[in-house]
Amino acid sequence: YVFTDHGAVLHQVTLHGFIDNKKKPLELVDELSRAAHPPLKLDLFAKSFAYPEKPVYTLVPGATPTEFSYKWSDGATVEIEKKYRVHDKHLVDLEITFTRLGAAKVWVEYGLIMTGADAPGTAKSASMFGEMPDFKSPLCRVDNSLNRETAEDVAKQPKRFDGAVSFVGIDRRFFGAFLMPHTPERHSCIMTAHGAVIIAEVTSLDPVSLEDKQKSATVSY
C-alpha cells in the first residue's frame, strides 16, 4: 500500500502475485482515479467549516508501516484525523475522528469514496477467442440486497440505496475494493460517474454534530 498526504488517501496498491491483461503486476488504483477522485477520499458535502477541495494532511509522528495517522485542521474550528491500520495485504482499518477545537458548534455530513476507471479501449464483453475483459462496475449490499450497476448506467443516472450498508465498492473480474462501515445501519450507497471514473460512495444518514461538552466523534470502516 502507498498512501499520500494529499487528502490522506490511497495512492497505489500493486498486487505482484497477479498480472493484468498486459502481463504487468495488477494495479488496484488506476491513474484516472488517482488524479481525479482517489480511493478513500473524504467527501464533506455539507459542513459548518471551510474544507479545501484538495486538502494537504500532515503525517503524525510515530508512524509505523502498519499503523499511521494523518491530520488536517483549519486552525481554529475543527481537526480531522484519518488513522489507518494495515492488518494484511487485503484488509485495512480506517478511523476518522472529527474534533472540535473552539466553542463554536461543528457539524458535517460526510461520505467516503471508492473509485475505479477502465483503461481506454477496455472491452465490455468477451470475444470468442480473446481474454475475459477486466472492466469495473459499482457494487454494494444494502439491507441484504446486492445491487450491481454498470458504469454506463450510473453515468446517465446516479443510483442511491438507503439502509444497512454492508459494503460499497468497485468490482472487477477477479478482485474488488470495498468500504465496510463498522456500524452498517443508517447509511447510503451512492453510485455515480465523473467522466470515465466510477464512484461508489458510502455516506452516513446521521451527520456528525459537536457542541456543548462533546468534543469529538469517530467513525470506523
C-alpha positions as CSV (number, residue, x, y, z in Angstrom):
1,Y,0.0,0.0,0.0
2,V,1.1,3.6,-0.8
3,F,-0.7,6.5,0.8
4,T,-0.3,10.2,0.2
5,D,-0.7,13.3,2.4
6,H,-2.7,14.9,-0.3
7,G,-6.1,14.1,1.1
8,A,-4.7,11.2,3.2
9,V,-5.9,8.9,0.5
10,L,-4.8,5.6,-1.1
11,H,-2.3,6.3,-3.9
12,Q,-1.2,2.8,-5.1
13,V,-1.8,-0.9,-4.5
14,T,0.3,-3.3,-6.5
15,L,-0.6,-7.0,-6.4
16,H,2.7,-8.5,-7.5
17,G,1.4,-12.1,-7.5
18,F,-1.2,-11.3,-10.1
19,I,-0.9,-9.9,-13.6
20,D,-3.3,-7.8,-15.8
21,N,-4.2,-8.3,-19.5
22,K,-0.9,-6.6,-20.4
23,K,1.1,-9.1,-18.4
24,K,2.1,-6.5,-15.8
25,P,1.5,-6.6,-12.0
26,L,-2.1,-5.8,-11.2
27,E,-2.7,-2.2,-10.0
28,L,-5.9,-1.7,-8.0
29,V,-5.6,2.1,-8.2
30,D,-5.7,3.3,-11.8
31,E,-4.2,6.6,-13.0
32,L,-7.5,8.3,-13.9
33,S,-9.0,7.7,-10.4
34,R,-5.8,8.7,-8.6
35,A,-5.7,12.0,-10.4
36,A,-9.4,13.0,-10.1
37,H,-11.1,11.0,-7.3
38,P,-8.6,8.9,-5.3
39,P,-9.9,6.0,-3.2
40,L,-10.6,6.7,0.4
41,K,-11.2,10.4,-0.3
42,L,-13.3,12.0,2.4
43,D,-16.4,13.7,0.9
44,L,-17.7,16.5,3.1
45,F,-20.8,17.6,1.2
46,A,-22.3,19.8,3.9
47,K,-20.4,21.3,6.8
48,S,-20.0,24.3,9.2
49,F,-16.4,25.0,8.3
50,A,-14.3,25.5,5.2
51,Y,-12.6,22.5,3.8
52,P,-10.4,22.8,0.7
53,E,-11.1,20.8,-2.5
54,K,-7.5,19.3,-2.3
55,P,-6.6,19.3,1.4
56,V,-3.0,18.5,2.5
57,Y,-2.8,16.5,5.6
58,T,0.2,16.1,8.0
59,L,1.6,12.7,8.8
60,V,1.5,12.3,12.6
61,P,5.0,11.4,14.1
62,G,5.5,7.9,15.3
63,A,4.1,6.2,12.2
64,T,4.9,2.5,11.5
65,P,4.4,0.5,8.3
66,T,1.2,-0.9,9.7
67,E,-0.3,1.9,11.8
68,F,-0.2,5.6,10.9
69,S,-2.3,8.8,11.0
70,Y,-2.8,11.9,9.0
71,K,-4.3,15.1,10.4
72,W,-5.8,18.2,8.9
73,S,-7.1,21.3,10.7
74,D,-8.4,24.8,9.8
75,G,-6.5,26.1,12.8
76,A,-9.5,27.4,14.8
77,T,-12.7,25.3,14.4
78,V,-12.0,21.6,13.6
79,E,-9.4,18.9,13.3
80,I,-9.8,15.8,11.2
81,E,-7.7,12.7,11.8
82,K,-7.6,9.7,9.4
83,K,-6.0,6.7,11.2
84,Y,-5.0,3.6,9.2
85,R,-4.2,0.1,10.5
86,V,-2.9,-2.4,7.9
87,H,-3.8,-5.9,9.1
88,D,-2.6,-7.8,6.0
89,K,-2.4,-7.3,2.2
90,H,-6.2,-7.5,1.9
91,L,-7.6,-5.6,4.9
92,V,-7.1,-2.0,6.2
93,D,-9.0,-0.4,9.1
94,L,-9.8,3.3,8.9
95,E,-10.9,5.6,11.7
96,I,-11.9,9.1,11.0
97,T,-12.1,11.4,14.0
98,F,-13.6,14.9,14.0
99,T,-12.5,17.1,16.9
100,R,-14.0,20.5,17.8
101,L,-11.2,23.0,18.6
102,G,-13.2,26.0,19.7
103,A,-16.5,26.9,21.3
104,A,-18.5,27.0,18.1
105,K,-20.7,24.1,17.1
106,V,-19.2,21.8,14.4
107,W,-21.4,19.7,12.2
108,V,-20.7,17.8,9.0
109,E,-22.4,15.5,6.6
110,Y,-19.8,13.1,5.2
111,G,-19.1,10.2,2.9
112,L,-16.1,8.0,1.9
113,I,-15.5,7.0,-1.7
114,M,-14.0,4.1,-3.6
115,T,-13.3,4.6,-7.3
116,G,-12.2,2.9,-10.4
117,A,-11.8,3.6,-14.1
118,D,-11.5,1.2,-17.1
119,A,-8.4,1.7,-19.2
120,P,-9.2,3.2,-22.6
121,G,-10.4,0.6,-25.1
122,T,-11.4,-2.0,-22.4
123,A,-14.0,-4.4,-23.9
124,K,-17.3,-4.8,-22.1
125,S,-17.7,-8.4,-23.2
126,A,-15.5,-11.3,-24.1
127,S,-14.8,-12.2,-27.7
128,M,-14.8,-15.8,-28.8
129,F,-11.0,-16.2,-28.7
130,G,-10.0,-13.2,-26.6
131,E,-9.3,-12.9,-22.9
132,M,-12.1,-12.1,-20.5
133,P,-12.2,-8.2,-20.2
134,D,-11.3,-6.7,-16.8
135,F,-14.0,-4.0,-16.7
136,K,-15.1,-2.3,-13.5
137,S,-18.6,-1.8,-12.0
138,P,-20.0,-0.3,-8.8
139,L,-21.4,-2.8,-6.3
140,C,-23.0,-2.5,-2.9
141,R,-25.0,-4.6,-0.4
142,V,-27.8,-2.8,1.4
143,D,-30.4,-4.5,3.7
144,N,-29.1,-7.9,2.5
145,S,-29.8,-7.0,-1.1
146,L,-26.9,-7.0,-3.6
147,N,-27.0,-4.0,-6.1
148,R,-24.8,-4.1,-9.1
149,E,-24.9,-1.4,-11.8
150,T,-22.9,-0.6,-15.0
151,A,-20.6,2.3,-15.4
152,E,-22.8,3.5,-18.4
153,D,-26.0,3.4,-16.3
154,V,-24.7,5.4,-13.3
155,A,-23.1,7.9,-15.7
156,K,-26.6,8.6,-17.1
157,Q,-28.4,8.4,-13.8
158,P,-26.8,8.1,-10.3
159,K,-28.2,5.4,-8.1
160,R,-28.8,5.6,-4.3
161,F,-29.8,2.9,-1.9
162,D,-30.5,3.7,1.8
163,G,-30.5,1.3,4.7
164,A,-28.0,-1.0,6.4
165,V,-24.9,-0.9,4.2
166,S,-22.7,-4.0,4.4
167,F,-20.2,-2.8,1.8
168,V,-19.8,-0.4,-1.1
169,G,-17.1,-0.6,-3.7
170,I,-15.8,-1.3,-7.2
171,D,-15.9,-4.8,-8.5
172,R,-13.8,-6.2,-11.4
173,R,-13.0,-9.6,-13.0
174,F,-11.2,-11.3,-10.1
175,F,-10.9,-8.6,-7.4
176,G,-12.8,-5.8,-5.8
177,A,-12.1,-2.9,-3.5
178,F,-14.8,-2.3,-0.9
179,L,-15.7,0.0,2.0
180,M,-17.4,-1.6,5.0
181,P,-18.8,0.6,7.8
182,H,-18.3,-0.9,11.2
183,T,-21.8,0.2,12.0
184,P,-23.8,-0.6,8.9
185,E,-27.2,0.9,9.9
186,R,-28.4,4.3,8.6
187,H,-26.1,4.7,5.6
188,S,-26.5,5.2,1.9
189,C,-24.8,3.7,-1.1
190,I,-24.4,6.2,-3.9
191,M,-23.2,5.2,-7.3
192,T,-22.2,7.7,-9.9
193,A,-19.5,8.5,-12.5
194,H,-17.5,11.6,-13.4
195,G,-16.2,11.1,-16.9
196,A,-14.5,7.7,-17.0
197,V,-14.2,7.4,-13.2
198,I,-16.8,5.3,-11.4
199,I,-17.5,6.5,-7.9
200,A,-19.1,4.2,-5.2
201,E,-19.7,6.2,-2.0
202,V,-20.9,5.2,1.4
203,T,-22.5,8.1,3.3
204,S,-23.9,8.4,6.8
205,L,-27.6,9.4,7.2
206,D,-26.6,10.9,10.6
207,P,-24.3,13.9,10.4
208,V,-21.6,14.5,13.0
209,S,-22.6,17.2,15.4
210,L,-20.3,18.5,18.1
211,E,-21.4,21.1,20.6
212,D,-21.5,21.7,24.4
213,K,-19.4,19.0,26.1
214,Q,-19.0,16.8,23.1
215,K,-15.5,17.5,21.7
216,S,-15.0,14.7,19.2
217,A,-16.7,11.9,17.2
218,T,-15.1,8.9,15.5
219,V,-16.5,6.8,12.6
220,S,-14.9,3.5,11.5
221,Y,-14.5,1.4,8.4
